[in-house]
Amino acid sequence: MSNSTDISTYTLSGVTCGGCVGKVEAAIGKLSGIDGVQIELATGRMSVIGAGGADGALIQTTIEKLGYRVAEG
């Protein structure tokens, strides 16, 4: 039985405060296949932890709908 976990990283723009971080983490955390989300406010880096089922396009669309810009990597 394989128990692999994937971690994807993204760079966010426009996330400038703890409230912004909370909104993004809550929205991404609700998506199917997501086990955890961590955002470093100082760098704008977001790590998304999933069990291989996280949809990168859906993650990006969700962030953009919140009014922020996002790039994978």
BELZI-V325716 format. One record per pair of residues at least 24 apart in sequence whose C-alpha atoms are under 10 Angstrom apart, sorted by the first residue. I is the first residue (numbers start at 1). J is the second residue. Records with the same first field share a line. If there is no record, write none. Layout:
I->J + J
This chain:
3->51 + 52
4->50 + 51 + 52
5->35 + 49 + 50 + 51 + 52 + 53
6->34 + 35 + 47 + 48 + 49 + 50 + 51 + 52 + 53 + 54
7->34 + 35 + 36 + 37 + 46 + 47 + 48 + 49 + 50 + 51 + 52 + 54
8->37 + 46 + 47 + 48 + 49 + 50 + 52 + 54 + 56 + 72 + 73
9->37 + 38 + 39 + 45 + 46 + 47 + 48 + 49 + 56 + 71 + 72 + 73
10->39 + 44 + 45 + 46 + 47 + 48 + 56 + 59 + 60 + 70 + 71 + 72 + 73
11->39 + 40 + 43 + 44 + 45 + 46 + 47 + 69 + 70 + 71 + 72 + 73
12->39 + 40 + 41 + 43 + 44 + 45 + 46 + 60 + 63 + 64 + 68 + 69 + 70 + 71 + 72
13->43 + 44 + 45 + 67 + 68 + 69 + 70 + 71
14->44 + 67 + 68 + 69 + 70
15->39 + 40 + 41 + 42 + 43 + 44 + 45 + 67 + 68 + 69 + 70
16->41 + 42 + 44
17->41 + 42
20->66 + 67 + 68
21->46
23->63 + 66
24->59 + 62 + 63 + 64 + 66 + 67 + 68
25->63
27->59 + 62 + 63 + 66
28->54 + 58 + 59 + 60 + 62 + 63
29->59
31->55 + 58 + 59 + 62
32->58
34->59
44->70
45->70 + 71 + 72 + 73
46->70 + 72 + 73
47->73
